[in-house]
């Protein structure tokens, strides 16, 4: 039996969707974090940028010359990952966590989180 044209077209569509999302999936694959799974994390991204000089040592302890991140440098993280992460002290209103070498911060209500 040969697959129908509809089945072949559906497989092509699925492949396109998977490949379109591949960069985001690959960015998180090494750490197991969901990108975009938390909805919008724009406010957390903005807060990290505003508090960058206080948060810079947390995100990149060894890089003294690291510049303020741009919006494209961030990814959203599901707040569910805070359960398995270690909370780190933060001098800001954000709650910051570390998990398997990846750092991310969340708002006080743990509704949205973002990492670099």
DSSP file (Angstrom, degrees, kcal/mol; ACC not computed):
  #  RESIDUE AA STRUCTURE BP1 BP2  ACC     N-H-->O    O-->H-N    N-H-->O    O-->H-N    TCO  KAPPA ALPHA  PHI   PSI    X-CA   Y-CA   Z-CA
    1    1 A X              0   0    0      0, 0.0     2,-0.4     0, 0.0     0, 0.0   0.000 360.0 360.0 360.0 135.4    0.0    0.0    0.0
    2    2 A X        -     0   0    0      1,-0.0     2,-0.0     0, 0.0     0, 0.0  -0.809 360.0-106.9-100.0 142.6    1.2    3.4   -0.9
    3    3 A X        -     0   0    0     -2,-0.4    -1,-0.0     1,-0.1     2,-0.0  -0.358  39.3-112.3 -64.9 146.4    0.5    6.4    1.4
    4    4 A X     >  -     0   0    0      1,-0.1     4,-2.1    -2,-0.0     5,-0.2  -0.263  24.2-108.6 -73.0 165.7   -2.1    8.8    0.0
    5    5 A X  H  > S+     0   0    0      1,-0.2     4,-2.6     2,-0.2     5,-0.2   0.871 119.7  56.0 -63.0 -36.3   -1.2   12.3   -1.1
    6    6 A X  H  > S+     0   0    0      2,-0.2     4,-2.2     1,-0.2    -1,-0.2   0.907 107.5  48.0 -63.2 -41.6   -3.1   13.7    2.0
    7    7 A X  H  > S+     0   0    0      2,-0.2     4,-2.1     1,-0.2    -1,-0.2   0.908 112.7  48.8 -65.5 -42.3   -0.9   11.6    4.3
    8    8 A X  H  X S+     0   0    0     -4,-2.1     4,-1.9     2,-0.2    -2,-0.2   0.890 111.3  49.8 -64.3 -39.9    2.2   12.7    2.5
    9    9 A X  H  X S+     0   0    0     -4,-2.6     4,-2.3     2,-0.2    -2,-0.2   0.887 109.2  52.0 -66.2 -38.6    1.2   16.4    2.7
   10   10 A X  H  X S+     0   0    0     -4,-2.2     4,-2.5     1,-0.2    -2,-0.2   0.902 108.3  51.0 -64.5 -40.7    0.4   16.0    6.4
   11   11 A X  H  X S+     0   0    0     -4,-2.1     4,-2.3     2,-0.2    -1,-0.2   0.890 109.7  50.0 -64.7 -38.7    3.9   14.6    7.0
   12   12 A X  H  X S+     0   0    0     -4,-1.9     4,-2.3     2,-0.2    -2,-0.2   0.915 110.7  50.0 -64.3 -43.1    5.5   17.5    5.1
   13   13 A X  H  X S+     0   0    0     -4,-2.3     4,-2.3     2,-0.2    -2,-0.2   0.912 110.9  48.8 -62.1 -43.5    3.5   20.0    7.2
   14   14 A X  H  X S+     0   0    0     -4,-2.5     4,-2.6     1,-0.2    -1,-0.2   0.913 110.6  51.3 -62.9 -42.5    4.5   18.3   10.4
   15   15 A X  H  X S+     0   0    0     -4,-2.3     4,-2.6     1,-0.2    -2,-0.2   0.903 109.1  50.4 -61.6 -42.1    8.2   18.3    9.3
   16   16 A X  H  X S+     0   0    0     -4,-2.3     4,-2.2     2,-0.2    -1,-0.2   0.923 111.3  48.3 -62.3 -44.6    8.0   22.0    8.5
   17   17 A X  H  X S+     0   0    0     -4,-2.3     4,-1.5     2,-0.2    -2,-0.2   0.921 112.9  48.1 -62.5 -44.1    6.5   22.8   12.0
   18   18 A X  H  X S+     0   0    0     -4,-2.6     4,-0.5     1,-0.2    -2,-0.2   0.929 113.5  46.3 -63.1 -45.7    9.1   20.7   13.7
   19   19 A X  H  < S+     0   0    0     -4,-2.6     3,-0.5     1,-0.2     4,-0.4   0.828 107.9  57.0 -68.6 -31.2   12.0   22.3   11.8
   20   20 A X  H  < S+     0   0    0     -4,-2.2     3,-0.3     1,-0.2     4,-0.2   0.865 113.6  40.0 -65.5 -35.4   10.6   25.8   12.4
   21   21 A X  H  X S+     0   0    0     -4,-1.5     4,-2.2    -3,-0.2    -1,-0.2   0.442  89.5  98.7 -92.3  -0.7   10.7   25.2   16.1
   22   22 A X  H  X S+     0   0    0     -4,-0.5     4,-3.1    -3,-0.5     5,-0.3   0.877  75.9  55.3 -58.9 -44.0   14.0   23.4   16.1
   23   23 A X  H  > S+     0   0    0     -4,-0.4     4,-1.8    -3,-0.3    -1,-0.2   0.920 112.1  43.6 -59.2 -41.9   16.3   26.3   17.1
   24   24 A X  H  > S+     0   0    0     -4,-0.2     4,-1.2    -3,-0.2    -1,-0.2   0.913 115.4  48.9 -67.4 -41.5   14.2   27.0   20.3
   25   25 A X  H  X S+     0   0    0     -4,-2.2     4,-1.3     1,-0.2     3,-0.3   0.903 111.3  49.6 -65.4 -40.4   14.0   23.3   21.1
   26   26 A X  H  X S+     0   0    0     -4,-3.1     4,-0.6     1,-0.2    -1,-0.2   0.851 104.3  59.3 -67.5 -33.8   17.8   22.8   20.6
   27   27 A X  H  < S+     0   0    0     -4,-1.8    -1,-0.2    -5,-0.3    -2,-0.2   0.847 116.5  32.9 -63.2 -33.6   18.6   25.8   22.8
   28   28 A X  H >X>S+     0   0    0     -4,-1.2     4,-2.0    -3,-0.3     3,-1.3   0.576  94.5  90.0 -98.9 -11.1   16.8   24.1   25.7
   29   29 A X  H 3<5S+     0   0    0     -4,-1.3    -2,-0.1     1,-0.3    -1,-0.1   0.853  84.1  54.7 -58.9 -37.6   17.5   20.5   25.0
   30   30 A X  T 3<5S+     0   0    0     -4,-0.6    -1,-0.3     1,-0.2    -2,-0.1   0.735 120.3  30.3 -70.0 -21.2   20.7   20.4   27.0
   31   31 A X  T <45S-     0   0    0     -3,-1.3    -2,-0.2     2,-0.1    -1,-0.2   0.515 101.9-122.9-116.4  -8.2   19.1   21.7   30.1
   32   32 A X  T  <5 +     0   0    0     -4,-2.0     2,-0.3     1,-0.2    -3,-0.2   0.723  59.1 144.9  76.8  21.6   15.6   20.3   29.8
   33   33 A X      < -     0   0    0     -5,-1.0     2,-0.5    -8,-0.1    -1,-0.2  -0.728  49.8-123.8 -95.8 143.5   13.8   23.7   30.0
   34   34 A X        -     0   0    0     -2,-0.3    44,-0.6    44,-0.1     2,-0.5  -0.739  20.8-147.4 -84.3 124.5   10.7   24.5   28.1
   35   35 A X  S    S-     0   0    0     -2,-0.5    42,-0.2     1,-0.2    79,-0.0  -0.815  82.0  -1.5 -91.8 128.6   11.0   27.6   26.0
   36   36 A X  S >  S+     0   0    0     -2,-0.5     3,-1.4    40,-0.4    -1,-0.2   0.381  97.4 115.5  76.8  -5.7    7.9   29.5   25.6
   37   37 A X  T 3   +     0   0    0     39,-0.3    -2,-0.1     1,-0.3     3,-0.1   0.671  70.0  59.3 -69.0 -15.2    6.0   27.0   27.7
   38   38 A X  T 3  S-     0   0    0      1,-0.4    -1,-0.3    -4,-0.2     2,-0.3   0.330 106.6-124.6 -95.2   7.7    5.4   29.6   30.4
   39   39 A X  S <  S-     0   0    0     -3,-1.4    -1,-0.4    37,-0.1     2,-0.4  -0.615  71.2  -1.0  81.6-147.1    3.5   32.0   28.1
   40   40 A X        +     0   0    0     -2,-0.3     3,-0.1     1,-0.1     4,-0.1  -0.631  52.4 174.0 -83.1 132.4    4.9   35.5   27.9
   41   41 A X     >  +     0   0    0     -2,-0.4     4,-2.4    71,-0.1     3,-0.2   0.039  41.4 121.0-119.5  23.8    7.9   36.3   30.0
   42   42 A X  H  > S+     0   0    0      1,-0.2     4,-2.5     2,-0.2     5,-0.2   0.857  72.6  52.4 -59.0 -38.5    8.4   39.8   28.6
   43   43 A X  H  > S+     0   0    0      2,-0.2     4,-2.3     1,-0.2    -1,-0.2   0.896 110.2  48.2 -67.2 -38.1    8.1   41.6   32.0
   44   44 A X  H  > S+     0   0    0      2,-0.2     4,-2.5    -3,-0.2    -2,-0.2   0.911 110.8  51.5 -66.8 -41.6   10.7   39.3   33.5
   45   45 A X  H  X S+     0   0    0     -4,-2.4     4,-2.3     1,-0.2    -2,-0.2   0.935 111.2  47.9 -57.7 -46.5   13.0   40.0   30.6
   46   46 A X  H  X S+     0   0    0     -4,-2.5     4,-2.4     1,-0.2    -2,-0.2   0.895 111.0  50.7 -62.4 -40.7   12.5   43.7   31.1
   47   47 A X  H  X S+     0   0    0     -4,-2.3     4,-2.5     2,-0.2    -1,-0.2   0.897 108.8  51.4 -66.1 -39.8   13.2   43.4   34.8
   48   48 A X  H  < S+     0   0    0     -4,-2.5     7,-0.2     1,-0.2    -2,-0.2   0.923 111.4  48.1 -62.1 -43.2   16.4   41.5   34.2
   49   49 A X  H >< S+     0   0    0     -4,-2.3     3,-1.1     1,-0.2    -2,-0.2   0.904 112.6  48.5 -63.9 -40.5   17.6   44.2   31.7
   50   50 A X  H 3< S+     0   0    0     -4,-2.4     3,-0.3     1,-0.2    -2,-0.2   0.889 120.0  37.3 -65.3 -39.0   16.7   46.9   34.2
   51   51 A X  T >X S+     0   0    0     -4,-2.5     4,-2.0     1,-0.2     3,-1.2   0.079  81.2 127.2 -99.1  22.9   18.5   45.1   37.1
   52   52 A X  H <>  +     0   0    0     -3,-1.1     4,-2.6     1,-0.3    -1,-0.2   0.849  67.2  53.7 -54.2 -43.6   21.4   43.9   34.9
   53   53 A X  H 34 S+     0   0    0     -3,-0.3     4,-0.4     1,-0.2    -1,-0.3   0.798 113.4  44.0 -68.3 -25.5   24.3   45.2   37.0
   54   54 A X  H <4 S+     0   0    0     -3,-1.2     4,-0.3    -6,-0.1    -1,-0.2   0.809 121.4  39.6 -80.3 -32.0   22.9   43.4   40.1
   55   55 A X  H >X S+     0   0    0     -4,-2.0     4,-2.1    -7,-0.2     3,-0.6   0.634  90.5  88.9 -93.0 -16.0   22.1   40.2   38.2
   56   56 A X  H 3X S+     0   0    0     -4,-2.6     4,-2.7    -5,-0.3     7,-0.2   0.886  87.5  50.7 -52.9 -45.9   25.2   40.1   35.9
   57   57 A X  H 34 S+     0   0    0     -4,-0.4    -1,-0.3     1,-0.2    -2,-0.1   0.857 109.9  52.3 -63.0 -31.5   27.3   38.1   38.5
   58   58 A X  H <4 S+     0   0    0     -3,-0.6     3,-0.4    -4,-0.3    -2,-0.2   0.927 116.1  37.9 -67.9 -45.0   24.5   35.6   38.9
   59   59 A X  H  < S+     0   0    0     -4,-2.1     2,-0.2     1,-0.2    -2,-0.2   0.880 135.9  14.9 -77.0 -38.8   24.1   34.9   35.1
   60   60 A X    ><  +     0   0    0     -4,-2.7     3,-0.8    -5,-0.3    -1,-0.2  -0.613  64.9 170.6-139.4  75.9   27.8   35.0   34.2
   61   61 A X  T 3  S+     0   0    0     -3,-0.4    -1,-0.1     1,-0.2    -3,-0.1   0.804  81.9  41.8 -60.6 -31.6   30.0   34.8   37.2
   62   62 A X  T 3  S+     0   0    0      1,-0.1     2,-0.9     2,-0.0    -1,-0.2   0.606  98.1  79.5 -92.8 -11.8   33.3   34.4   35.2
   63   63 A X    X   +     0   0    0     -3,-0.8     3,-0.7    -7,-0.2    -1,-0.1  -0.814  46.8 172.0-103.9  99.8   32.6   37.0   32.4
   64   64 A X  T 3  S+     0   0    0     -2,-0.9    -1,-0.2     1,-0.2    -7,-0.0   0.780  78.1  53.1 -75.3 -26.4   33.4   40.4   33.7
   65   65 A X  T 3  S+     0   0    0      2,-0.0    -1,-0.2     0, 0.0     2,-0.1   0.337  74.5 133.2 -94.1   8.4   33.0   42.1   30.3
   66   66 A X    <   -     0   0    0     -3,-0.7     2,-0.1    -6,-0.2     3,-0.1  -0.387  48.1-140.6 -64.0 131.1   29.5   40.7   29.5
   67   67 A X        -     0   0    0      1,-0.2    -1,-0.1    -2,-0.1    -2,-0.0  -0.429  33.9 -72.5 -90.5 165.9   27.2   43.4   28.2
   68   68 A X        -     0   0    0     -2,-0.1    -1,-0.2     1,-0.1   -19,-0.1  -0.325  61.5-112.9 -55.3 130.2   23.6   44.0   29.0
   69   69 A X        -     0   0    0    -21,-0.1     2,-0.2    -3,-0.1    -1,-0.1  -0.267  22.8-131.9 -69.4 154.7   21.6   41.3   27.1
   70   70 A X    >   -     0   0    0      1,-0.1     3,-1.9     4,-0.0     4,-0.4  -0.611  30.7-101.2 -97.9 164.2   19.3   42.0   24.2
   71   71 A X  G >  S+     0   0    0      1,-0.3     3,-1.3    -2,-0.2    -1,-0.1   0.837 121.4  58.8 -55.8 -35.7   15.7   40.7   24.0
   72   72 A X  G 3  S+     0   0    0      1,-0.2    -1,-0.3     3,-0.0    -3,-0.0   0.663  94.7  66.3 -70.9 -14.5   16.8   38.0   21.5
   73   73 A X  G <  S+     0   0    0     -3,-1.9    -1,-0.2     2,-0.0    -2,-0.2   0.630  91.6  80.7 -79.5 -13.5   19.3   36.6   24.1
   74   74 A X    <   -     0   0    0     -3,-1.3     2,-0.3    -4,-0.4    42,-0.2  -0.485  55.1-169.4 -93.9 160.2   16.4   35.5   26.4
   75   75 A X  E     -A  115   0A   0     40,-1.9    40,-2.6    -2,-0.2     2,-0.2  -0.983  27.3-113.2-141.3 149.7   14.2   32.5   26.5
   76   76 A X  E     -A  114   0A   0     -2,-0.3   -40,-0.4    38,-0.2     2,-0.4  -0.559  28.6-158.0 -80.6 146.0   11.1   31.8   28.6
   77   77 A X  E     -A  113   0A   0     36,-2.1    36,-0.7    -2,-0.2     2,-0.3  -0.970  23.4-110.8-125.5 139.2   11.2   29.1   31.1
   78   78 A X    >   -     0   0    0    -44,-0.6     3,-2.0    -2,-0.4     4,-0.2  -0.522  21.3-134.9 -66.9 129.9    8.3   27.2   32.6
   79   79 A X  G >  S+     0   0    0      1,-0.3     3,-1.8    -2,-0.3     4,-0.3   0.698  98.3  79.9 -58.8 -17.5    7.9   28.2   36.3
   80   80 A X  G >  S+     0   0    0      1,-0.3     3,-1.3     2,-0.2     4,-0.3   0.779  79.5  68.1 -60.5 -25.8    7.4   24.4   37.0
   81   81 A X  G X> S+     0   0    0     -3,-2.0     4,-0.8     1,-0.3     3,-0.7   0.621  78.5  79.1 -72.1 -11.5   11.2   24.1   36.8
   82   82 A X  G <4 S+     0   0    0     -3,-1.8    -1,-0.3     1,-0.2     3,-0.2   0.786  82.5  66.9 -66.1 -23.7   11.6   26.1   40.0
   83   83 A X  G <4 S+     0   0    0     -3,-1.3    -1,-0.2    -4,-0.3    -2,-0.2   0.858 110.5  32.5 -63.4 -35.5   10.6   22.9   41.9
   84   84 A X  T <4 S+     0   0    0     -3,-0.7    -1,-0.2    -4,-0.3    -2,-0.2   0.469 106.9  88.9-100.5  -3.2   13.8   21.1   40.9
   85   85 A X  S  < S-     0   0    0     -4,-0.8     2,-0.6    -3,-0.2    14,-0.2  -0.492  77.7-115.8 -95.2 164.3   16.1   24.2   40.8
   86   86 A X  E     -B   98   0A   0     12,-2.7    12,-2.1    -2,-0.2     2,-0.3  -0.879  28.5-130.4 -99.7 123.3   18.2   25.8   43.5
   87   87 A X  E     -B   97   0A   0     -2,-0.6     2,-0.3    10,-0.2    10,-0.3  -0.572  24.1-158.3 -75.7 133.9   17.1   29.3   44.5
   88   88 A X  E     -B   96   0A   0      8,-3.0     8,-0.7    -2,-0.3     2,-0.1  -0.809  27.0 -94.6-111.0 152.1   19.9   31.7   44.6
   89   89 A X        -     0   0    0     -2,-0.3     2,-0.4     6,-0.1     6,-0.1  -0.422  42.9-168.6 -65.3 136.0   20.1   35.0   46.5
   90   90 A X        -     0   0    0      2,-0.2   -35,-0.1    -2,-0.1    -1,-0.0  -0.993  25.7-151.0-130.5 137.2   19.1   38.0   44.4
   91   91 A X  S    S+     0   0    0     -2,-0.4     2,-0.2   -37,-0.2   -36,-0.1   0.268  81.1  68.9 -86.0  11.8   19.5   41.6   45.2
   92   92 A X  S    S-     0   0    0      2,-0.3    -2,-0.2   -38,-0.1   -44,-0.0  -0.561 100.1 -96.9-119.2-177.4   16.4   42.4   43.1
   93   93 A X  S    S+     0   0    0     -2,-0.2     2,-0.2   -46,-0.1    15,-0.1   0.542  95.6  95.7 -79.2  -6.4   12.7   41.8   43.3
   94   94 A X  S    S-     0   0    0     13,-0.1     2,-0.6   -47,-0.1    -2,-0.3  -0.500  74.8-130.7 -82.6 153.3   13.1   38.7   41.0
   95   95 A X  E     - C   0 106A   0     11,-2.6    11,-3.0    -2,-0.2     2,-0.3  -0.933  29.7-159.6-102.5 119.6   13.5   35.2   42.4
   96   96 A X  E     -BC  88 105A   0     -8,-0.7    -8,-3.0    -2,-0.6     2,-0.3  -0.797  10.3-175.0-111.1 145.8   16.5   33.6   40.6
   97   97 A X  E     -BC  87 104A   0      7,-3.5     7,-2.2    -2,-0.3     2,-0.4  -0.892  15.6-148.6-135.3 159.0   17.3   29.9   40.3
   98   98 A X  E     +BC  86 103A   0    -12,-2.1   -12,-2.7    -2,-0.3     2,-0.3  -0.999  17.6 172.0-131.2 135.1   20.0   27.6   39.0
   99   99 A X  E >  S- C   0 102A   0      3,-2.7     3,-2.0    -2,-0.4   -14,-0.1  -0.928  70.2 -22.3-146.7 118.8   19.5   24.2   37.5
  100  100 A X  T 3  S-     0   0    0     -2,-0.3     3,-0.1     1,-0.3   -15,-0.0   0.870 127.5 -47.6  50.2  44.1   22.1   22.1   35.8
  101  101 A X  T 3  S+     0   0    0      1,-0.2     2,-0.5   -70,-0.0    -1,-0.3   0.428 116.0 113.1  82.5  -1.4   24.3   25.1   35.0
  102  102 A X  E <   -C   99   0A   0     -3,-2.0    -3,-2.7   -71,-0.1     2,-0.4  -0.895  51.5-154.6-107.6 133.1   21.5   27.2   33.6
  103  103 A X  E     +C   98   0A   0     -2,-0.5    13,-0.8    -5,-0.2     2,-0.3  -0.828  19.2 163.6-106.2 143.8   20.3   30.3   35.5
  104  104 A X  E     -CD  97 115A   0     -7,-2.2    -7,-3.5    -2,-0.4     2,-0.3  -0.984  21.6-143.9-152.4 157.9   16.9   31.9   35.2
  105  105 A X  E     -CD  96 114A   0      9,-2.7     9,-2.7    -2,-0.3     2,-0.3  -0.917  11.6-164.7-125.8 151.6   14.8   34.4   37.1
  106  106 A X  E     -CD  95 113A   0    -11,-3.0   -11,-2.6    -2,-0.3     7,-0.2  -0.865  28.4 -99.6-129.2 161.5   11.1   34.5   37.8
  107  107 A X    >   -     0   0    0      5,-2.0     3,-1.6    -2,-0.3   -13,-0.1  -0.299  48.2 -96.7 -72.0 170.1    8.6   37.2   39.1
  108  108 A X  T 3  S+     0   0    0      1,-0.3    -1,-0.1     2,-0.1   -14,-0.1   0.799 125.2  50.2 -61.0 -31.4    7.6   37.0   42.8
  109  109 A X  T 3  S-     0   0    0      3,-0.1    -1,-0.3     1,-0.0    -2,-0.0   0.448 107.5-124.6 -87.4   0.0    4.4   35.1   42.0
  110  110 A X  S <  S+     0   0    0     -3,-1.6    -2,-0.1     2,-0.2     3,-0.1   0.881  73.9 126.6  55.0  41.9    6.3   32.5   39.9
  111  111 A X  S    S+     0   0    0      1,-0.3     2,-0.3   -33,-0.1   -32,-0.2   0.722  72.6  19.2 -95.1 -27.5    4.0   33.2   37.0
  112  112 A X        -     0   0    0    -34,-0.1    -5,-2.0   -33,-0.1     2,-0.3  -0.998  64.3-175.4-146.6 143.0    6.7   33.9   34.4
  113  113 A X  E     -AD  77 106A   0    -36,-0.7   -36,-2.1    -2,-0.3     2,-0.3  -0.971   1.7-170.8-138.4 151.4   10.4   33.1   34.2
  114  114 A X  E     -AD  76 105A   0     -9,-2.7    -9,-2.7    -2,-0.3     2,-0.3  -0.994   2.3-174.1-143.0 148.2   13.2   33.9   31.8
  115  115 A X  E      AD  75 104A   0    -40,-2.6   -40,-1.9    -2,-0.3   -11,-0.2  -0.829 360.0 360.0-132.9 173.1   16.8   32.8   31.3
  116  116 A X              0   0    0    -13,-0.8   -12,-0.1    -2,-0.3   -40,-0.1   0.334 360.0 360.0-112.6 360.0   19.8   33.7   29.1
